[in-house]
């Protein structure tokens, strides 16, 4: 009974922690759901940029590619290469998923540095990159978890779960724990890096507003791109690992 009581207290403590907020936030009430408006607004802006770019890219393809068409083809080839390297020969069906993750994270990260979100005034809080919010990064990480479970189950059926007792049943708790740490590491790595980058820029702009923040902003753009590549690469690696059945 003491163990059960302790577990319940721990869960209650985690629930209380989940309600802690840093700063002010704007919420919309949609029916019985409370929506984080700041993240929703910036996410739809990023989606609009991606959809608009895709429409421009496929609207009038040329036999002799233009500069813009070359750029989009290069991006597609890069995503295909990452998927093929990490997943293997069965990478084809996963290119759209890996590409969507990469492009959404990349544009979201860069939007925090390039778009003047602070100009838009809100009743509470302020706009920032979607990946600057832990809810977004956790959602992306959970989508990745669902994807690699689906990949393993679709290829191996219920035999997929035999990996938890390999190479020995003694490792069952560790193998199960690994599946919980994957989304945690993905989400907190992305969230922490983007939040830290934006905080550093804000602090430097407030202290030395003219020259010093510029190289830091360029460094932030570079690290933001690297974080998108890392997330997409790890997502593809997890999917490939679940299909191959080894760690």
N, C-alpha and C positions, 0 to 999 in steps of 0.2 A: 504493500500500500504506500509505503514511503517513496518507493521508486516511481510509482504512478503519479503521486502528488508532486514529486519533484519535476517530472516530465511536463505535467500540466502547467506548473509555475514557469518552467522554461519557455513553453510555447506562448504563454501569456506575456512573458517579457519580450519575446521576439515580436509579438503582435504590437505591443506598445512602441517598440523601437521603429517598426514600420510606419508608424504615424508621425514620427518626428520629421519636421520640415526645416530646411535651411533657407532663410529669406522669405519673401512674400510671393504668393502664387495666385494667379487668376483662374477661377474655376467656372465652368458652365454646367448648369443642371439640365440634363437631357433625360426627361422622364424620371426614372428612379436611379439614373446613373450620374455620377459626378465626374466631369471630364476636365482634365488638365489643359486649359485653353492655350497656354503658351506653347506647349509642345505640339498641340494639334495644329495651330496656325503655322508654325515654322516647318512642320513636317509636310503640310500641304503645299507650302511654297517650294520646298525641295522636290516634291513629287511633280509639281507643275513644271519646274525647270527640266527635270528628267524627261517627262512626257513631251514637252515642247522640243527638246533636243532630238528625241527619237523621231518625232514627226518630220523635223527638218532633215534628218539623216536619211530617211527612207522615201521622202516625198518625190524626189526626182533623181534617182541614181544614174550615173553616167558610165559609159563604157570606159572612158578615160577619166579616172577619179579626180575630182576636185580636191583642194586642200582639206576642206571640211570632211568630205567623204573618206579621204585617206586617214584622217584623225579618228573617225568613228570605227573604221575597219581595224586600225591599230589597237584601239581599246578592246574590240571584240576578240582579236587574236590574242591579246594579253590574257583576257579572261579564259579563253579556251585553253591556253597553255597552262595556266594555273590549275584549271580543273583536270586536265589530262595528266599533269605531273602528279597531283595528289590523289586522284581517284583511280586512274588507270584507263584501260580501253573502254570501259562502260561509262565514260564521263559525259557523253552527249546529253542525256536527259537532265543533267544537273547544271549545265552551263547557264540556263536562265536564272536558276536560284542563286548560284554563286555570283553571277553578274549583277543581279538585283541587290544583293547584300553589299557588294563592293561599291557599286555606283551610288546607292543611297547613303552609305556611310561616308564615302569620299566627298560627295556634294554637301552633305550635312556638316562635315568637319570644316570644309572650306567656307561654307556660308557663315560660320561663326566669326571668321576672320575678315571676310570680304564684304558681306552685306551689312549695311548700317542699321542693324536691328534697334539700336538705342534711340533712333529718331522716332520710332513709333511709340507713343505713350499709351500705357495701359493703366486702368484703375488700380491694379495691384501688380507688383513685380515688373519684370522686363523680359523682352524676347531675347533668345540666345539660340545657339545651334541645337537641333533636336538631340544630338548625341551628348549634349551637356547635361542631360537629365537621365538619371539612373533608370527611370521607367522605360525609356527608349532602348537603352543598351540591354536591359534584362529581357525585353520583348524580343530583340534580335537574337540574343543568346538562346532563348527558349525555342524560337523557330528553328535554330540550328539543331538543338537537341531533338526536336520532333522529326527533323529531316533525317538525321542519321539513324534514329530508331526505325523510321519508315524504310530507309534504304536497307538496313539489315534484315528486317522482317519480310520485306518484299522479295528478297533474294533467297533467304534461308528458312523462312517460316518460323515456327516456334523453336526450331533448332538454333536460332540466333542466341537464345538465352543460355545456351551451353557455354558460351564464352565466359560467363561469370564464375564457372568452376574450373577454368583452365588457368594454369597447368595443374592446379590442385585445388580441391574444394576448400582448403584452408584459406585461400585468397578471396573467398566469396565476399566478405565484408569490404575488403579493399577495392575489389572490382566494382561493387555497387557504389561505393563512395566516389570512385573516379567519375562516374556518370553525373554525380552532383557537382563535382568540382569543375568540370568542363564549362558549363554555362556560367558558373560563378566567375571563373578566371576570365572568360571572354568579356563578360559584361563589365566587371570592375576595372579591367585593364583599359578598355576603351573609354569608359566614363571618367576614370581618374586622369588619364592623359589629356583629354579634351578640356575637362574642368580646370586642371592645373595650368594648361596653356592659356586659357582665357583669363584666369585670375592673374597670372604673371603680367600679361599685356595690360590689363586694367590698372594694376598697381604701378607699373612703369609709366603709363600714360599720365597718371595722377601725380607722379613724382617728377618725371622729366618728360614733358609732353611733346618735345620737338624731335630729337634725333634718336635717342637710345631705343625707343620702342620699335623702330622700323626693322632693324635686323632681327629682333626677337619675333616680330610678326612673320618675317620670311621663314625663320626657323620653325615657327608654329605651322605654317603651310606645309613645310616638308614633313614634319612629324605627323601631321594630320593625314597626309597621303600614305605614309608608312603604316599608320594604325589601320587604315582601310585595307591595305594589302595583307597585313597580319591577320585581321579578322577573317577575310575571305579565304586566305590560305589555310588557316586552322579549321574553318568550317568544312572546306573541301577535304582536308586530311582526316577529319573525324568521319565524314561520310565514306571515304575510301577505306578507312580502318574497319568500319562496321560491315562493309561489304566483303572485305577480305577475311575478317574474323580473327585478326591478331593485333597485338598492341605494339 
